[in-house]
Amino acid sequence: MAASYPKLQLRKLGNTGLKTSSVGFGASPLGSVFGLVSEEDAVASVREAFRLGINFFDTSPYYGGTLSEKMLGKGLKALDVPRSEYIVSTKCGRYAEGFDFSAERVTRSIDESLARLQLDYVDILHCHDIEFGSLDQVVNETIPALQKLKEAGKTRFIGITGLPLEIFTYVLDRVPPGSIDVILSYCHYSINDSTLLDLLPYLKSKEIGIISASPLAMGLLTDYGPPEWHPASPELKSACQAAAAHCKKKGKHISKLALQYSLSNKDISTVLVGMNSVRQVEENVAAAEELATFGRDEETLSEVEAILHPVKNQTWPSGIQQS
């Protein structure tokens, strides 16, 4: 029998009225993008996540060339609970075949996604990785098209995602107030890079919900290190490797420390973590529960921050993606 945990903390998502679990389920691994995941494992991990209090699930047609959406859809169906009990976000504009932020494509995209997810609506529809398109097209064409989808009841809220933080202010300053509800930022709120902090007052002033993804910096803050294609500099990779080794020597796990670091900022509504097995789900929920009960391991955290200090906030250019 698996350990049972109290329900995860729920946090308000901007002005949406949604309350998301502090840990969100990143479903990209269900698309077998980091190694093969069986349908059985995909469904079991979604069910376990929901059982342990995770109510937010995020995917995209881009992940695994639509496979992630299909697998998540099967997992959510297997929950057999009212639709209002979980929150789903998917994306549009980025596909296995490339980027297309045109009104025509994103309008078609949501119908395809809903069919794969076996849902009547999603809670959030994000424009995916907008720095690869024209930001002016996103402002003038994509967001108005998404507004129509919102009016049609296919999505309840609208978001934008991407790596460079300046894309968020560029778009939010140019769209009518209230037309974007949420942003999803990744790799900018973890032990090695906390630049999202600078943007929080601006986002809060606009009542934007804040989702932060990749607390492990796409594998940098793990014992096994980042994938081959990771775009970080050799200097950043080796500092993270040294930090992971330091934790291991103390009998600690850098990935747990990193997740707890990201979770401890209450201004961030939910921290998305990629998961593809029951074991990963249980470890992530246990880390959140431990944080809520005992607080952070400040001693190890400050040692790790000292190791990473020379490379702090060093980012990488968008566009170097998994091949």
C-alpha positions, -999 to +999 in steps of 0.1 A: +000+000+000+014+034-010+019+061+016-011+084+018-005+122+019-027+150+030-040+169-001-015+192-017-018+229-011-041+247-035-031+282-048-052+309-066-043+312-103-043+349-110-078+362-116-092+330-131-110+317-100-091+284-105-072+269-076-043+248-088-023+223-068+011+236-059+026+207-079+013+204-114+015+173-137+036+181-167+025+155-193+052+159-219+069+127-208+037+108-215+045+115-252+075+093-248+098+123-254+123+111-227+120+074-233+091+050-240+061+051-217+034+025-219-003+034-219-006+014-187+021+035-169+007+068-184-028+060-171-015+048-137+006+080-132-023+103-140-046+083-116-020+084-088-014+121-093-051+128-089-054+105-059-026+124-041-041+158-047-026+170-080-055+187-099-036+204-127-025+186-159-006+203-187+001+191-222+006+202-258+000+188-293+038+192-298+047+168-271+055+134-287+037+145-319+002+145-302+009+113-282+010+132-249-025+146-254-038+111-263-022+095-233-033+122-209-069+119-223-069+082-215-056+089-180-082+116-173-110+094-186-099+066-163-103+089-133-141+087-138-147+118-118-167+150-126-149+172-151-149+201-127-125+182-103-094+187-125-078+215-145-063+209-179-042+231-201-030+225-236-013+246-262-015+257-298+009+272-323+037+247-320+035+213-337+058+184-347+058+200-382+067+235-370+051+267-358+019+283-370+002+310-350-024+319-376-060+323-365-070+295-389-045+270-375-051+277-338-088+275-343-085+240-359-059+231-333-082+232-303-108+209-319-080+184-326-067+187-291-102+182-275-107+151-296-074+136-284-080+146-248-116+133-250-128+166-235-155+192-243-132+221-232-098+229-217-094+252-188-064+270-203-053+272-239-017+286-243+001+300-273+031+277-272+067+292-273+057+325-289+092+337-293+095+315-324+067+333-341+060+370-347+050+386-314+029+411-333+010+383-350+004+368-316-010+402-303-031+411-334-042+377-347-037+348-324-050+362-291-082+376-308-087+341-323-083+325-289-108+351-275-134+337-300-126+301-288-132+313-252-165+328-262-174+295-279-167+276-246-137+256-260-113+271-235-121+290-202-088+310-201-059+320-223-022+319-217+012+324-234+044+304-229+080+308-238+116+310-226+128+347-228+110+366-201+107+398-222+081+382-245+056+383-217+058+421-211+059+427-249+026+409-254+009+419-222+016+456-228-001+454-262-032+433-257-065+446-241-065+441-203-080+408-193-074+391-227-046+370-213-052+352-180-020+332-174+017+329-184+038+297-183+075+304-178+101+277-177+137+274-164+135+308-148+126+299-112+150+272-101+181+273-079+204+282-108+181+309-123+156+330-104+151+358-129+113+352-129+113+370-095+120+404-113+088+399-133+064+389-105+054+424-094+045+433-130+025+401-135+007+405-102-002+441-111-019+427-142-036+399-122-019+373-143-018+337-131+018+324-129+028+289-138+065+279-135+078+248-153+110+228-152+122+234-116+150+209-124+161+232-153+154+205-180+176+179-162+205+201-150+195+197-114+194+160-112+218+132-102+219+118-138+225+152-154+209+168-185+201+151-218+226+153-246+208+181-264+206+204-234+215+240-246+233+251-213+269+261-215+296+236-204+303+259-174+267+258-162+265+220-168+296+214-148+285+237-119+252+218-117+270+185-118+292+196-089+261+208-069+244+174-075+276+156-064+277+177-032+241+168-023+248+131-030+278+132-007+255+145+021+229+118+014+205+144-002+189+147-036+194+178-056+162+173-075+141+173-043+160+204-031+153+221-065+116+213-064+112+225-029+131+257-038+106+264-066+075+254-045+084+277-016+074+309-035+037+313-030+034+339-057+038+311-082+005+293-084+018+259-096+051+243-104+049+220-134+070+189-131+072+163-159+061+129-147+057+095-163+055+069-135+037+063-102+071+065-085+079+100-098+044+112-088+049+099-053+084+114-049+072+148-061+041+148-038+063+136-009+088+165-015+059+190-014+045+175+017+079+174+034+083+211+025+049+220+040+057+201+072+094+208+078+103+237+056+134+238+033+168+223+040+184+258+043+218+245+051+222+223+020+204+249-001+229+277+008+258+253+000+243+245-034+237+282-040+273+290-033+284+263-058+261+277-084+268+314-077+293+319-105+267+307-131+236+322-114+210+334-139+230+323-169+204+313-195+206+299-230+191+311-263+157+298-274+157+277-305+181+249-294+156+222-289+156+185-286+165+170-320 
